[in-house]
C-alpha cells in the first residue's frame, strides 16, 4: 500500500491533528469523498492552527518521499555489502528481512 505522503506532510504542521476536510464547496455543493483530500479542501479544526502554504506542503511531501527513497537505497547498499562479504541470500534475508 502506498503511503499517503500528503496527509503525513500535513501532520507535520501545527502539531498534528489540526485539519479536516470540507464537505461542501463555497456554493453549497457537496464535494464527493474521492475529491476532498486536496489542499483546496483543507479546513482548520484546531484553535490557533495556521494554514501552511501549498508550497510548504508540497516541499514537505517531496522531503518525505526523498527520505523513503534514501532509506531504500541504503537498504539495497547494505544488502549488497553483506553479499559481497560472502553471505548467502538466505542469510541476508534472515538478518535484515530483505
Secondary structure, DSSP 8 states (H G I E B T S, - for coil): ----HHHHHHHTSTTS--EEE-SB-TTS-B--GGGTSSGGGEEE-STT-----HHHHHHHHHHHHHHHHHHHHHHHHHHHHHHHTT--HHHHHHHH--
